[in-house]
Amino acid sequence: MEGRRWNPDLAATYDRVARAYADQFFTELDRKPFDRELLDRFAAILKGRGRVCDVGCGPGHVGRYLAERGVDVFGLDLSLGMVALARDLNPAMRFGQGDMLALDFPDGALGGIVAFYSLIHLERAAVTRALAEMARVLIPGGALLLAFHGGEGEVHAEDWFGCGVSIDATLFQPGEMAAYMEQAGFEVEEIVTREPYEFEYPSQRVYARGTKRP
């Protein structure tokens, strides 16, 4: 990592790859029964709790899945290009631009947050800050569901999607993320893992669900 800045312009990177990213991932849940089951259970928890934010929503497929199950969900992404694409792909949903390190919501504004593979683009030292910001905007008892790549250290990809941009990602151990969540004000309810499907990047997949402490 020496001599190279960590994700120096993440928004511009995702602007550049937005269409290619959506082509690969927008329908991925069709092939992921494990993820669908987790999201089904999360949707049942969220009903009646108020608005829910899909943080780092990308093309909006995770939020859309929840919306189709009765959740009042909207998407937020750092990339304006990705936000525009998500609006085109999901015309019945709301999307906006935002930074998970400085969420533009008042305290206790949301009933839930889902964040699939968005924390991975932060440096390890910034993750607790992002989780604390998520806790701030949740109601007491508000629900959080995270998905991330399991492992040690970081990974770097050059010429991502063949679009001439590079990207960095942080890997987390399940217990490590649980400790970050607790430090940020969450009670950890569940952590589950699965091995990657054959069509996925070959990393362990980890899902962590928590509740904001009163």
N, CA, C and O of each residue as an XYZ file, in Angstrom:
856
protein
N       0.814     -1.200      0.000
C       0.000      0.000      0.000
C       0.859      1.267      0.000
O       0.338      2.363     -0.203
N       2.185      1.127      0.228
C       3.037      2.294      0.357
C       3.135      3.052     -0.962
O       3.298      2.450     -2.024
N       3.034      4.389     -0.886
C       3.133      5.211     -2.070
C       1.845      5.360     -2.843
O       1.828      6.008     -3.890
N       0.765      4.776     -2.356
C      -0.513      4.862     -3.055
C      -1.605      5.230     -2.076
O      -1.708      4.626     -1.008
N      -2.420      6.207     -2.419
C      -3.525      6.625     -1.555
C      -4.667      5.624     -1.643
O      -4.931      5.033     -2.690
N      -5.339      5.453     -0.496
C      -6.464      4.514     -0.415
C      -7.697      5.129     -1.082
O      -8.160      6.192     -0.668
N      -8.233      4.459     -2.118
C      -9.436      4.909     -2.821
C      -9.493      6.440     -2.919
O     -10.379      7.058     -2.327
N      -8.567      7.057     -3.652
C      -8.457      8.519     -3.640
C      -9.706      9.244     -4.129
O      -9.953     10.371     -3.701
N     -10.502      8.642     -5.007
C     -11.757      9.268     -5.459
C     -12.766      8.158     -5.721
O     -13.029      7.790     -6.866
N     -13.326      7.633     -4.631
C     -14.223      6.486     -4.734
C     -15.477      6.819     -5.533
O     -15.961      5.990     -6.303
N     -16.007      8.028     -5.355
C     -17.210      8.419     -6.103
C     -16.951      8.382     -7.602
O     -17.759      7.844     -8.360
N     -15.830      8.949     -8.036
C     -15.507      8.962     -9.462
C     -15.259      7.549     -9.990
O     -15.599      7.240    -11.132
N     -14.668      6.696     -9.159
C     -14.453      5.301     -9.559
C     -15.777      4.621     -9.850
O     -15.928      3.954    -10.873
N     -16.737      4.790     -8.950
C     -18.039      4.159     -9.170
C     -18.827      4.839    -10.282
O     -19.612      4.181    -10.964
N     -18.636      6.141    -10.481
C     -19.233      6.788    -11.646
C     -18.776      6.087    -12.923
O     -19.565      5.846    -13.837
N     -17.517      5.775    -12.962
C     -16.902      5.198    -14.176
C     -17.400      3.772    -14.439
O     -17.596      3.385    -15.591
N     -17.601      3.004    -13.388
C     -17.959      1.591    -13.578
C     -19.448      1.323    -13.395
O     -19.865      0.165    -13.428
N     -20.252      2.351    -13.204
C     -21.654      2.155    -12.800
C     -22.398      1.177    -13.699
O     -23.025      0.242    -13.203
N     -22.341      1.374    -15.002
C     -23.093      0.499    -15.903
C     -22.566     -0.925    -15.867
O     -23.356     -1.867    -15.797
N     -21.254     -1.105    -15.913
C     -20.685     -2.451    -15.874
C     -21.005     -3.134    -14.552
O     -21.300     -4.329    -14.519
N     -20.947     -2.374    -13.467
C     -21.261     -2.921    -12.148
C     -22.711     -3.397    -12.107
O     -22.993     -4.499    -11.636
N     -23.629     -2.566    -12.600
C     -25.043     -2.938    -12.596
C     -25.290     -4.158    -13.477
O     -26.081     -5.031    -13.120
N     -24.626     -4.223    -14.610
C     -24.797     -5.381    -15.489
C     -24.428     -6.678    -14.777
O     -25.042     -7.718    -15.011
N     -23.421     -6.611    -13.906
C     -22.988     -7.823    -13.208
C     -23.808     -8.122    -11.962
O     -24.062     -9.287    -11.659
N     -24.228     -7.083    -11.230
C     -24.782     -7.319     -9.899
C     -26.280     -7.056     -9.738
O     -26.858     -7.488     -8.741
N     -26.926     -6.372    -10.669
C     -28.312     -5.968    -10.429
C     -29.241     -7.157    -10.218
O     -30.176     -7.062     -9.422
N     -29.015     -8.265    -10.900
C     -29.876     -9.445    -10.757
C     -29.224    -10.551     -9.921
O     -29.694    -11.689     -9.932
N     -28.157    -10.234     -9.206
C     -27.408    -11.280     -8.508
C     -28.227    -12.006     -7.444
O     -27.987    -13.188     -7.197
N     -29.186    -11.335     -6.810
C     -29.962    -12.000     -5.764
C     -30.789    -13.160     -6.302
O     -31.173    -14.049     -5.543
N     -31.065    -13.162     -7.596
C     -31.784    -14.293     -8.196
C     -31.028    -15.594     -7.991
O     -31.623    -16.670     -7.939
N     -29.706    -15.485     -7.874
C     -28.853    -16.679     -7.746
C     -28.291    -16.863     -6.336
O     -27.381    -17.666     -6.130
N     -28.832    -16.121     -5.367
C     -28.288    -16.154     -4.017
C     -29.381    -16.460     -2.985
O     -29.857    -15.549     -2.308
N     -29.777    -17.713     -2.860
C     -30.844    -18.051     -1.904
C     -30.485    -17.726     -0.458
O     -31.361    -17.361      0.325
N     -29.223    -17.853     -0.096
C     -28.796    -17.542      1.271
C     -29.075    -16.074      1.589
O     -29.628    -15.750      2.640
N     -28.689    -15.197      0.673
C     -28.893    -13.766      0.868
C     -30.376    -13.412      0.888
O     -30.810    -12.581      1.685
N     -31.145    -14.040      0.015
C     -32.584    -13.765     -0.022
C     -33.257    -14.141      1.295
O     -34.131    -13.425      1.782
N     -32.844    -15.260      1.859
C     -33.435    -15.671      3.136
C     -33.111    -14.665      4.237
O     -33.979    -14.321      5.040
N     -31.869    -14.195      4.276
C     -31.491    -13.190      5.273
C     -32.286    -11.906      5.081
O     -32.755    -11.317      6.054
N     -32.439    -11.473      3.847
C     -33.177    -10.243      3.566
C     -34.664    -10.399      3.856
O     -35.315     -9.447      4.285
N     -35.202    -11.586      3.628
C     -36.601    -11.844      3.976
C     -36.818    -11.678      5.478
O     -37.793    -11.064      5.912
N     -35.903    -12.230      6.257
C     -36.026    -12.116      7.716
C     -35.817    -10.685      8.178
O     -36.471    -10.223      9.114
N     -34.902     -9.984      7.518
C     -34.662     -8.590      7.871
C     -35.881     -7.735      7.529
O     -36.243     -6.839      8.292
N     -36.512     -8.004      6.394
C     -37.723     -7.265      6.017
C     -38.818     -7.442      7.049
O     -39.533     -6.492      7.369
N     -38.954     -8.652      7.571
C     -39.976     -8.895      8.593
C     -39.680     -8.102      9.866
O     -40.600     -7.612     10.521
N     -38.411     -7.977     10.215
C     -38.017     -7.193     11.394
C     -38.314     -5.715     11.188
O     -38.708     -5.022     12.125
N     -38.125     -5.228      9.962
C     -38.209     -3.796      9.676
C     -39.631     -3.259      9.557
O     -39.857     -2.067      9.766
N     -40.571     -4.101      9.232
C     -41.921     -3.617      8.946
C     -42.481     -2.835     10.128
O     -42.456     -3.302     11.266
N     -42.984     -1.645      9.841
C     -43.588     -0.810     10.865
C     -42.612      0.015     11.668
O     -43.030      0.741     12.569
N     -41.310     -0.069     11.372
C     -40.311      0.683     12.145
C     -39.999      2.054     11.554
O     -39.283      2.842     12.172
N     -40.524      2.348     10.371
C     -40.225      3.624      9.736
C     -39.312      3.459      8.539
O     -39.153      2.360      8.008
N     -38.718      4.556      8.121
C     -37.888      4.554      6.914
C     -36.604      3.753      7.116
O     -36.039      3.694      8.208
N     -36.175      3.146      6.027
C     -34.970      2.322      6.024
C     -34.073      2.807      4.895
O     -34.551      3.087      3.796
N     -32.779      2.909      5.161
C     -31.814      3.369      4.163
C     -30.903      2.229      3.729
O     -30.333      1.518      4.557
N     -30.778      2.069      2.416
C     -29.801      1.160      1.816
C     -28.545      1.992      1.562
O     -28.467      2.728      0.579
N     -27.568      1.867      2.454
C     -26.366      2.698      2.423
C     -25.325      2.066      1.503
O     -24.949      0.906      1.674
N     -24.869      2.846      0.528
C     -23.993      2.291     -0.484
C     -24.791      1.399     -1.414
O     -24.412      0.259     -1.683
N     -25.910      1.937     -1.903
C     -26.929      1.126     -2.562
C     -26.531      0.605     -3.929
O     -27.135     -0.349     -4.419
N     -25.510      1.216     -4.572
C     -25.171      0.777     -5.915
C     -26.364      0.902     -6.843
O     -27.043      1.929     -6.819
N     -26.649     -0.112     -7.668
C     -27.774     -0.026     -8.596
C     -29.136     -0.217     -7.950
O     -30.156     -0.168     -8.638
N     -29.173     -0.433     -6.641
C     -30.432     -0.438     -5.911
C     -31.115     -1.777     -5.764
O     -32.278     -1.827     -5.364
N     -30.428     -2.868     -6.075
C     -31.104     -4.168     -6.086
C     -31.431     -4.688     -4.696
O     -32.444     -5.365     -4.516
N     -30.593     -4.386     -3.708
C     -30.881     -4.859     -2.347
C     -32.070     -4.094     -1.776
O     -32.983     -4.691     -1.205
N     -32.058     -2.769     -1.930
C     -33.197     -1.984     -1.481
C     -34.476     -2.372     -2.190
O     -35.539     -2.445     -1.574
N     -34.375     -2.620     -3.483
C     -35.558     -3.025     -4.245
C     -36.139     -4.333     -3.701
O     -37.356     -4.474     -3.581
N     -35.275     -5.273     -3.379
C     -35.744     -6.539     -2.818
C     -36.537     -6.300     -1.536
O     -37.593     -6.899     -1.332
N     -36.023     -5.421     -0.671
C     -36.735     -5.111      0.564
C     -38.043     -4.374      0.282
O     -39.062     -4.651      0.914
N     -38.014     -3.438     -0.666
C     -39.224     -2.685     -1.001
C     -40.330     -3.618     -1.487
O     -41.502     -3.419     -1.167
N     -39.958     -4.621     -2.250
C     -40.941     -5.573     -2.757
C     -41.551     -6.418     -1.640
O     -42.542     -7.117     -1.852
N     -40.955     -6.351     -0.454
C     -41.477     -7.065      0.708
C     -42.079     -6.109      1.741
O     -42.202     -6.440      2.920
N     -42.441     -4.945      1.279
C     -43.205     -4.023      2.103
C     -42.412     -3.065      2.951
O     -42.987     -2.382      3.799
N     -41.087     -2.987      2.753
C     -40.251     -2.086      3.549
C     -40.227     -0.701      2.908
O     -40.116     -0.586      1.688
N     -40.328      0.341      3.714
C     -40.237      1.728      3.245
C     -38.757      2.086      3.142
O     -38.177      2.637      4.077
N     -38.156      1.771      2.004
C     -36.702      1.853      1.860
C     -36.326      2.833      0.755
O     -37.025      2.954     -0.251
N     -35.222      3.523      0.958
C     -34.645      4.381     -0.065
C     -33.147      4.128     -0.112
O     -32.567      3.595      0.834
N     -32.521      4.518     -1.232
C     -31.107      4.235     -1.421
C     -30.235      5.467     -1.326
O     -30.653      6.573     -1.666
N     -29.013      5.259     -0.858
C     -28.029      6.326     -0.724
C     -26.700      5.806     -1.245
O     -26.282      4.701     -0.899
N     -26.029      6.607     -2.084
C     -24.734      6.193     -2.610
C     -23.832      7.405     -2.771
O     -24.301      8.515     -3.022
N     -22.539      7.182     -2.627
C     -21.558      8.252     -2.777
C     -21.448      8.727     -4.219
O     -21.123      9.886     -4.476
N     -21.721      7.819     -5.165
C     -21.538      8.084     -6.589
C     -22.818      8.636     -7.216
O     -23.854      7.970     -7.204
N     -22.750      9.846     -7.760
C     -23.910     10.413     -8.444
C     -24.261      9.619     -9.698
O     -25.432      9.516    -10.061
N     -23.257      9.061    -10.354
C     -23.523      8.222    -11.509
C     -24.297      6.982    -11.144
O     -25.199      6.568    -11.872
N     -23.949      6.383    -10.011
C     -24.669      5.200     -9.549
C     -26.084      5.560     -9.103
O     -27.019      4.792     -9.327
N     -26.243      6.723     -8.476
C     -27.577      7.169     -8.067
C     -28.477      7.342     -9.290
O     -29.629      6.908     -9.282
N     -27.957      7.969    -10.329
C     -28.745      8.167    -11.548
C     -29.144      6.838    -12.171
O     -30.276      6.675    -12.627
N     -28.227      5.901    -12.191
C     -28.520      4.579    -12.747
C     -29.552      3.846    -11.893
O     -30.462      3.213    -12.428
N     -29.414      3.928    -10.562
C     -30.375      3.280     -9.671
C     -31.781      3.837     -9.880
O     -32.756      3.087     -9.841
N     -31.890      5.143    -10.101
C     -33.203      5.743    -10.359
C     -33.807      5.207    -11.649
O     -35.010      4.952    -11.719
N     -32.971      5.035    -12.670
C     -33.467      4.492    -13.937
C     -33.929      3.049    -13.785
O     -34.948      2.655    -14.353
N     -33.188      2.272    -13.027
C     -33.492      0.854    -12.877
C     -34.641      0.583    -11.914
O     -35.297     -0.455    -12.001
N     -34.886      1.519    -10.994
C     -35.898      1.329     -9.954
C     -36.762      2.585     -9.858
O     -36.678      3.307     -8.864
N     -37.590      2.863    -10.866
C     -38.310      4.143    -10.914
C     -39.294      4.356     -9.771
O     -39.697      5.491     -9.514
N     -39.686      3.301     -9.087
C     -40.633      3.450     -7.983
C     -39.944      3.782     -6.661
O     -40.621      4.029     -5.663
N     -38.622      3.792     -6.635
C     -37.877      4.029     -5.399
C     -37.224      5.399     -5.392
O     -37.093      6.048     -6.430
N     -36.812      5.831     -4.193
C     -36.105      7.102     -4.019
C     -34.620      6.835     -3.775
O     -34.251      5.908     -3.054
N     -33.780      7.664     -4.390
C     -32.336      7.542     -4.236
C     -31.726      8.927     -4.091
O     -32.239      9.905     -4.636
N     -30.628      8.999     -3.352
C     -29.925     10.257     -3.190
C     -28.441     10.018     -3.012
O     -27.996      8.895     -2.777
N     -27.680     11.107     -3.130
C     -26.235     11.032     -2.946
C     -25.902     11.319     -1.485
O     -26.501     12.199     -0.867
N     -24.947     10.576     -0.939
C     -24.556     10.800      0.444
C     -23.329     10.006      0.826
O     -22.924      9.075      0.128
N     -22.739     10.392      1.955
C     -21.498      9.812      2.461
C     -21.788      9.132      3.790
O     -22.294      9.772      4.711
N     -21.479      7.862      3.903
C     -21.771      7.125      5.136
C     -20.983      7.642      6.338
O     -21.332      7.343      7.480
N     -19.925      8.414      6.092
C     -19.163      8.985      7.196
C     -19.773     10.288      7.710
O     -19.351     10.812      8.741
N     -20.759     10.803      6.994
C     -21.424     12.049      7.402
C     -22.848     12.030      6.847
O     -23.165     12.762      5.909
N     -23.686     11.204      7.422
C     -25.051     11.034      6.926
C     -25.874     12.299      7.193
O     -25.853     12.851      8.293
N     -26.581     12.732      6.183
C     -27.324     13.986      6.269
C     -28.744     13.753      6.780
O     -29.723     14.121      6.131
N     -28.835     13.133      7.959
C     -30.116     12.875      8.607
C     -30.009     13.294     10.073
O     -28.931     13.228     10.663
N     -31.120     13.722     10.652
C     -31.088     14.023     12.087
C     -30.980     12.751     12.919
O     -31.193     11.646     12.421
N     -30.649     12.925     14.178
C     -30.573     11.777     15.090
C     -31.913     11.046     15.119
O     -32.971     11.674     15.150
N     -31.858      9.724     15.108
C     -33.068      8.926     15.245
C     -34.049      9.041     14.103
O     -35.254      8.896     14.308
N     -33.558      9.301     12.901
C     -34.451      9.515     11.761
C     -34.895      8.222     11.082
O     -35.910      8.212     10.385
N     -34.154      7.136     11.273
C     -34.390      5.916     10.507
C     -34.724      4.728     11.403
O     -34.270      4.634     12.544
N     -35.522      3.837     10.855
C     -35.843      2.604     11.572
C     -34.878      1.481     11.287
O     -34.785      0.530     12.063
N     -34.157      1.576     10.182
C     -33.226      0.515      9.833
C     -32.246      0.950      8.769
O     -32.475      1.920      8.046
N     -31.149      0.218      8.684
C     -30.116      0.435      7.661
C     -29.653     -0.921      7.162
O     -29.428     -1.837      7.952
N     -29.511     -1.049      5.853
C     -28.866     -2.195      5.243
C     -27.661     -1.684      4.474
O     -27.761     -0.682      3.766
N     -26.538     -2.347      4.598
C     -25.301     -1.911      3.934
C     -24.565     -3.146      3.433
O     -23.814     -3.781      4.173
N     -24.790     -3.473      2.174
C     -24.158     -4.644      1.576
C     -22.898     -4.223      0.820
O     -22.970     -3.509     -0.180
N     -21.744     -4.674      1.312
C     -20.457     -4.482      0.649
C     -20.138     -3.006      0.402
O     -19.562     -2.654     -0.628
N     -20.511     -2.156      1.342
C     -20.147     -0.735      1.244
C     -19.067     -0.359      2.249
O     -18.196      0.451      1.933
N     -19.101     -0.928      3.455
C     -18.048     -0.654      4.432
C     -16.681     -1.130      3.961
O     -15.658     -0.637      4.438
N     -16.648     -2.065      3.045
C     -15.361     -2.620      2.597
C     -14.478     -1.580      1.927
O     -13.263     -1.764      1.852
N     -15.057     -0.497      1.441
C     -14.250      0.499      0.742
C     -13.656      1.558      1.667
O     -12.982      2.481      1.209
N     -13.907      1.425      2.960
C     -13.285      2.300      3.949
C     -11.995      1.672      4.458
O     -11.862      0.450      4.519
N     -11.056      2.523      4.819
C      -9.901      2.002      5.544
C     -10.362      1.497      6.905
O     -11.333      2.002      7.467
N      -9.671      0.513      7.422
C     -10.088     -0.138      8.661
C     -10.321      0.867      9.792
O     -11.268      0.722     10.566
N      -9.478      1.866      9.887
C      -9.578      2.832     10.981
C     -10.839      3.681     10.916
O     -11.221      4.290     11.915
N     -11.495      3.731      9.753
C     -12.688      4.570      9.597
C     -13.988      3.815      9.813
O     -15.054      4.431      9.840
N     -13.930      2.507      9.965
C     -15.157      1.710     10.013
C     -15.993      2.020     11.247
O     -17.212      2.155     11.141
N     -15.368      2.137     12.412
C     -16.130      2.439     13.624
C     -16.809      3.797     13.509
O     -17.926      3.980     13.992
N     -16.136      4.744     12.871
C     -16.755      6.060     12.654
C     -18.022      5.932     11.803
O     -19.045      6.540     12.118
N     -17.954      5.145     10.729
C     -19.131      4.953      9.883
C     -20.255      4.258     10.647
O     -21.419      4.641     10.523
N     -19.918      3.251     11.425
C     -20.941      2.534     12.193
C     -21.560      3.432     13.262
O     -22.761      3.347     13.519
N     -20.756      4.286     13.883
C     -21.292      5.224     14.878
C     -22.244      6.218     14.231
O     -23.243      6.612     14.833
N     -21.934      6.623     12.997
C     -22.821      7.524     12.267
C     -24.145      6.821     11.939
O     -25.212      7.430     12.021
N     -24.070      5.556     11.574
C     -25.291      4.789     11.339
C     -26.114      4.669     12.622
O     -27.335      4.821     12.600
N     -25.449      4.400     13.719
C     -26.162      4.306     15.002
C     -26.828      5.637     15.347
O     -27.947      5.661     15.861
N     -26.148      6.727     15.067
C     -26.705      8.045     15.389
C     -28.046      8.280     14.719
O     -28.967      8.803     15.346
N     -28.169      7.901     13.450
C     -29.390      8.216     12.696
C     -30.489      7.171     12.874
O     -31.591      7.342     12.353
N     -30.203      6.093     13.604
C     -31.222      5.077     13.876
C     -31.986      5.400     15.153
O     -31.450      6.000     16.084
N     -33.244      4.990     15.175
C     -34.011      5.050     16.413
C     -33.447      4.031     17.396
O     -32.815      3.066     16.965
N     -33.652      4.208     18.699
C     -33.293      3.147     19.650
C     -34.021      1.856     19.262
O     -35.231      1.859     19.038
N     -33.291      0.786     19.186
C     -33.868     -0.468     18.718
C     -33.871     -0.608     17.216
O     -34.336     -1.619     16.690
N     -33.349      0.410     16.498
C     -33.266      0.337     15.043
C     -32.354     -0.789     14.598
O     -31.402     -1.140     15.294
N     -32.647     -1.354     13.439
C     -31.967     -2.558     12.978
C     -30.929     -2.256     11.907
O     -31.127     -1.377     11.068
N     -29.823     -2.989     11.940
C     -28.731     -2.858     10.985
C     -28.372     -4.223     10.436
O     -28.252     -5.189     11.190
N     -28.199     -4.310      9.119
C     -27.718     -5.537      8.490
C     -26.559     -5.199      7.569
O     -26.702     -4.397      6.646
N     -25.405     -5.815      7.822
C     -24.197     -5.600      7.038
C     -23.836     -6.863      6.270
O     -24.081     -7.978      6.732
N     -23.250     -6.676      5.094
C     -22.601     -7.776      4.379
C     -21.210     -7.309      3.987
O     -21.017     -6.167      3.569
N     -20.235     -8.214      4.127
C     -18.858     -7.834      3.801
C     -18.043     -9.078      3.490
O     -18.469    -10.205      3.745
N     -16.867     -8.848      2.933
C     -15.952     -9.941      2.629
C     -15.155    -10.301      3.877
O     -14.616     -9.426      4.555
N     -15.088    -11.584      4.171
C     -14.333    -12.039      5.327
C     -12.883    -12.309      4.983
O     -12.557    -12.731      3.873
N     -12.013    -12.056      5.959
C     -10.604    -12.346      5.739
C      -9.704    -11.400      6.504
O     -10.148    -10.682      7.400
N      -8.441    -11.409      6.142
C      -7.429    -10.567      6.776
C      -6.873     -9.572      5.759
O      -6.731     -9.890      4.579
N      -6.564     -8.374      6.227
C      -5.866     -7.412      5.385
C      -6.766     -6.715      4.389
O      -7.956     -6.511      4.631
N      -6.165     -6.349      3.246
C      -6.856     -5.607      2.214
C      -6.545     -6.222      0.852
O      -5.577     -6.966      0.693
N      -7.390     -5.892     -0.127
C      -7.148     -6.317     -1.505
C      -7.241     -5.098     -2.411
O      -7.892     -4.109     -2.073
N      -6.588     -5.178     -3.557
C      -6.552     -4.076     -4.510
C      -6.778     -4.635     -5.908
O      -6.205     -5.663     -6.272
N      -7.613     -3.960     -6.690
C      -7.867     -4.378     -8.070
C      -7.481     -3.250     -9.015
O      -7.858     -2.098     -8.803
N      -6.732     -3.582    -10.051
C      -6.374     -2.630    -11.101
C      -7.319     -2.805    -12.296
O      -7.831     -3.897    -12.543
N      -7.536     -1.719    -13.025
C      -8.370     -1.754    -14.233
C      -9.685     -2.472    -13.956
O     -10.073     -3.393    -14.675
N     -10.364     -2.029    -12.895
C     -11.603     -2.660    -12.438
C     -12.666     -2.610    -13.525
O     -12.931     -1.552    -14.096
N     -13.277     -3.762    -13.810
C     -14.273     -3.901    -14.871
C     -13.744     -3.456    -16.243
O     -14.528     -3.180    -17.152
N     -12.420     -3.387    -16.388
C     -11.852     -2.948    -17.649
C     -12.123     -1.492    -17.962
O     -12.097     -1.076    -19.121
N     -12.391     -0.702    -16.893
C     -12.767      0.709    -17.078
C     -11.638      1.678    -16.758
O     -11.863      2.887    -16.692
N     -10.406      1.157    -16.557
C      -9.275      2.039    -16.342
C      -9.190      2.663    -14.969
O      -8.503      3.669    -14.791
N      -9.881      2.084    -13.982
C      -9.818      2.587    -12.609
C      -9.415      1.452    -11.679
O      -9.598      0.277    -11.995
N      -8.862      1.823    -10.519
C      -8.494      0.827     -9.516
C      -9.353      1.036     -8.270
O      -9.983      2.080     -8.100
N      -9.364      0.019     -7.400
C     -10.169      0.113     -6.189
C      -9.538     -0.722     -5.086
O      -8.899     -1.742     -5.344
N      -9.730     -0.268     -3.851
C      -9.244     -0.975     -2.668
C     -10.424     -1.467     -1.848
O     -11.485     -0.843     -1.833
N     -10.232     -2.594     -1.163
C     -11.272     -3.127     -0.287
C     -10.632     -3.744      0.946
O      -9.559     -4.344      0.879
N     -11.316     -3.582      2.075
C     -10.857     -4.130      3.349
C     -11.611     -5.412      3.643
O     -12.823     -5.490      3.441
N     -10.896     -6.411      4.118
C     -11.491     -7.669      4.566
C     -11.604     -7.638      6.088
O     -10.745     -7.074      6.767
N     -12.657     -8.241      6.620
C     -12.890     -8.227      8.062
C     -13.197     -9.632      8.565
O     -13.898    -10.404      7.912
N     -12.665     -9.944      9.725
C     -13.063    -11.165     10.415
C     -14.407    -10.933     11.110
O     -14.683     -9.812     11.536
N     -15.253    -11.968     11.234
C     -16.554    -11.782     11.882
C     -16.458    -11.180     13.279
O     -17.198    -10.252     13.607
N     -15.553    -11.699     14.102
C     -15.411    -11.174     15.455
C     -14.911     -9.744     15.485
O     -15.280     -8.964     16.363
N     -14.076     -9.407     14.528
C     -13.580     -8.038     14.419
C     -14.737     -7.075     14.158
O     -14.846     -6.042     14.818
N     -15.600     -7.410     13.196
C     -16.728     -6.537     12.892
C     -17.695     -6.465     14.065
O     -18.256     -5.404     14.341
N     -17.894     -7.574     14.754
C     -18.765     -7.562     15.929
C     -18.250     -6.570     16.972
O     -19.031     -5.835     17.576
N     -16.946     -6.555     17.177
C     -16.367     -5.618     18.140
C     -16.563     -4.174     17.695
O     -16.853     -3.309     18.522
N     -16.408     -3.899     16.398
C     -16.633     -2.551     15.895
C     -18.090     -2.133     16.098
O     -18.366     -0.999     16.492
N     -19.014     -3.044     15.831
C     -20.432     -2.740     15.998
C     -20.757     -2.421     17.462
O     -21.474     -1.462     17.750
N     -20.239     -3.213     18.360
C     -20.497     -2.981     19.786
C     -19.910     -1.647     20.230
O     -20.531     -0.913     21.000
N     -18.722     -1.341     19.747
C     -18.087     -0.069     20.089
C     -18.913      1.117     19.588
O     -18.924      2.178     20.211
N     -19.606      0.930     18.456
C     -20.386      2.004     17.851
C     -21.779      2.155     18.461
O     -22.491      3.107     18.143
N     -22.173      1.230     19.332
C     -23.471      1.363     19.992
C     -24.514      0.347     19.596
O     -25.703      0.557     19.834
N     -24.089     -0.763     18.989
C     -25.016     -1.807     18.577
C     -24.910     -3.039     19.467
O     -23.833     -3.383     19.954
N     -26.024     -3.679     19.664
C     -26.066     -5.026     20.233
C     -26.041     -5.995     19.058
O     -26.933     -5.957     18.210
N     -25.047     -6.853     18.996
C     -24.920     -7.787     17.878
C     -25.902     -8.939     18.085
O     -25.842     -9.652     19.087
N     -26.795     -9.103     17.129
C     -27.839    -10.127     17.225
C     -27.458    -11.410     16.511
O     -27.822    -12.501     16.951
N     -26.734    -11.286     15.422
C     -26.450    -12.476     14.607
C     -25.281    -12.197     13.678
O     -25.195    -11.126     13.077
N     -24.387    -13.163     13.565
C     -23.344    -13.140     12.543
C     -23.314    -14.512     11.887
O     -23.159    -15.535     12.555
N     -23.467    -14.517     10.560
C     -23.452    -15.778      9.822
C     -22.491    -15.638      8.652
O     -22.225    -14.534      8.178
N     -21.975    -16.768      8.194
C     -21.041    -16.778      7.081
C     -21.467    -17.832      6.069
O     -22.219    -18.757      6.376
N     -20.970    -17.662      4.876
C     -21.131    -18.701      3.855
C     -19.924    -18.665      2.929
O     -19.223    -17.658      2.834
N     -19.700    -19.763      2.262
C     -18.664    -19.804      1.250
C     -19.186    -19.139     -0.029
O     -20.396    -19.105     -0.251
N     -18.302    -18.617     -0.859
C     -18.773    -17.928     -2.073
C     -19.440    -18.892     -3.050
O     -19.053    -20.054     -3.169
N     -20.452    -18.377     -3.745
C     -20.995    -19.119     -4.873
C     -19.952    -19.145     -5.983
O     -19.019    -18.343     -5.995
N     -20.126    -20.085     -6.919
C     -19.096    -20.269     -7.949
C     -18.933    -19.048     -8.845
O     -17.881    -18.884     -9.463
N     -19.934    -18.195     -8.931
C     -19.869    -17.028     -9.803
C     -19.386    -15.772     -9.075
O     -19.330    -14.700     -9.677
N     -19.039    -15.884     -7.795
C     -18.636    -14.730     -6.993
C     -17.120    -14.634     -6.845
O     -16.386    -15.585     -7.114
N     -16.678    -13.464     -6.410
C     -15.286    -13.307     -5.994
C     -15.003    -14.321     -4.880
O     -15.824    -14.471     -3.975
N     -13.867    -15.015     -4.924
C     -13.632    -16.137     -4.009
C     -13.229    -15.722     -2.600
O     -12.096    -15.952     -2.177
N     -14.158    -15.112     -1.881
C     -13.927    -14.762     -0.478
C     -15.102    -15.265      0.353
O     -16.218    -15.405     -0.147
N     -14.834    -15.534      1.629
C     -15.927    -15.856      2.536
C     -16.869    -14.667      2.632
O     -16.417    -13.522      2.672
N     -18.167    -14.919      2.668
C     -19.162    -13.860      2.817
C     -19.652    -13.859      4.260
O     -19.962    -14.905      4.831
N     -19.716    -12.654      4.840
C     -20.105    -12.500      6.237
C     -21.267    -11.516      6.320
O     -21.278    -10.490      5.641
N     -22.246    -11.846      7.166
C     -23.433    -11.012      7.360
C     -23.595    -10.785      8.860
O     -23.613    -11.737      9.641
N     -23.712     -9.528      9.254
C     -23.822     -9.180     10.663
C     -25.077     -8.336     10.869
O     -25.279     -7.325     10.197
N     -25.915     -8.770     11.809
C     -27.146     -8.027     12.105
C     -27.075     -7.520     13.553
O     -26.691     -8.256     14.462
N     -27.447     -6.265     13.745
C     -27.403     -5.676     15.076
C     -28.578     -4.755     15.323
O     -29.311     -4.394     14.403
N     -28.745     -4.380     16.579
C     -29.795     -3.462     17.019
C     -29.152     -2.342     17.802
O     -28.304     -2.577     18.663
N     -29.561     -1.112     17.497
C     -29.028      0.030     18.246
C     -29.469     -0.042     19.709
O     -30.653     -0.185     20.016
N     -28.497      0.061     20.585
C     -28.824      0.024     22.000
C     -29.583      1.281     22.414
O     -29.333      2.348     21.852
N     -30.498      1.194     23.375
C     -31.241      2.370     23.844
C     -30.300      3.442     24.400
O     -30.756      4.497     24.838
